[in-house]
Amino acid sequence: MCGSADAPSPENLASADVQPVPPRRATRRALLTGLAATATATAAVQWAGPQAMAAPVRPAALSDAPLSLTLLGTNGGPPPLATRYGISSALVVNGRTYVVDCGRGAVSQYLRAGLSMPSLAGIFLTHLHADHTVDYFAFPLLSAGASGQSGFRSPIDVYGPGPAGIDSTVALAPGPVAGTVRMTELAAQAYAASPTFFMSEHTGSDPTALLRVHDVLPPAATGASATNTAPTMTPFTVMENDDMRVTAVLVPHGAVFPAYAYRFDTDHGSVVFSGDTSPTPNLIALARHADVLVHEALYPDGLAGEGLPQSLVDHILASHTDVGELGRIAAESDVVTLVATHLGPGDPATVSDATWRRLLKGSARRAAFGGSMVLGSDLLHLPVRHGRSR
């Protein structure tokens, strides 16, 4: 992992801000692109062209592929659902697990997916909306001092947006809006009673000792700010270790700043997470020739029966991506597989899986996208493989 292996003291939780590194040519062997089926004794997930859809694979069918993706939760938006968990994904690289966003139920879904806490190597937050962060501090808070598969003792790195540069409008939280480092410090203060009581009885440990937290800052040259949230830019390096290189771009998501999309390049393939975004050339530049693009999906007609005020509908439409655009985005990015997640509306009673599949198929057809469109579902597990050479 990046950084020192020494656990930070509570008063020095934050590591240095992540300063953007100019993009460079990858030093690993040239990545091929693609995603092909992996047949095991427990399950097989097949892709056979633009009409192919993957079915959920349960924990018993987790592959031993060196690179795999598991969708922990696929719901779009803060309101909780009984039928979908909050947005969160897990990328396993060489046996180490990296979580991208920590929506409602992420910790439970992580374990239900058959992933072990000792394998957790890092957390990445695309932006600081509640539906992407609500379970973030639950990982160290619940796992600190736990034994076996329920706990982790080696510090992990956390990467998330830095401060927005604006003041809070929350009555009990005056002052500047916190970035990821400060948010973590405040969470540690808010929940200090629990580990204090446990540690007084020698039955727990300090959750802050499990984290090295990094504020990800956009390159100064972009001129990005809370009033210019996603100017056109080239990807910049967030971190690199023996498993992967992570790059990012700013994406537009209403008033949110910073909001990121992340790309994970490994020796085994490449996976991109859009985060929440309206259509942007920044994402297409980031996702170019990736094996898998995990992208949010909005069905505007599905909002009609939700009883939402028009101002909220307008906001949702302006800050997300219509599922009908996904085929074009996939084609222009030249990805092999697009996985639709952060589904809005997420309730199957409002928009059925059959409707989502029809919409994805139509989007691919209109854009002449020849790759695969996969409908995300909670605990869907996808082994990632190089599928074709260039």
Number of C-alpha atoms within 10 A of each C-alpha: 14 11 11 10 12 11 17 18 13 14 8 12 21 21 17 13 14 20 17 18 14 10 11 9 6 11 7 11 9 12 20 19 25 22 25 20 16 17 12 12 7 12 15 17 18 16 19 11 14 23 18 17 20 20 17 19 21 16 17 11 16 21 21 13 17 18 24 23 24 27 28 34 29 27 29 26 21 15 11 17 15 6 12 21 26 31 29 30 29 28 24 24 22 17 17 19 23 21 24 27 30 30 28 27 20 29 22 13 22 25 15 15 23 15 21 17 23 17 16 25 20 21 21 22 25 26 25 23 16 16 23 25 25 18 21 24 19 17 22 25 24 17 21 23 22 17 12 10 14 17 20 23 20 15 23 22 20 25 22 27 24 25 22 21 15 14 13 14 11 9 7 7 11 10 12 13 17 21 22 23 24 18 16 20 18 13 15 20 10 10 13 14 11 14 21 14 13 15 14 10 9 11 12 19 22 19 23 25 20 25 25 25 27 25 22 29 20 27 20 10 7 15 14 19 16 15 12 13 21 25 17 17 21 18 26 22 21 23 19 15 11 11 19 19 19 20 23 29 27 32 30 26 24 18 14 20 26 29 29 29 26 26 28 22 21 23 19 21 25 28 26 26 25 26 28 27 23 22 20 16 17 20 32 20 16 25 30 17 23 27 28 29 29 23 25 27 29 27 21 17 10 15 17 13 9 10 8 11 8 10 8 10 15 11 13 19 16 16 19 23 24 19 22 20 19 28 27 18 25 31 21 17 19 20 27 26 29 28 25 23 28 27 26 25 23 27 18 16 9 15 17 14 16 11 13 21 19 13 18 27 22 18 23 26 15 12 17 14 24 18 23 27 29 23 23 31 25 24 25 22 27 28 22 27 22 18 15 13 9 7
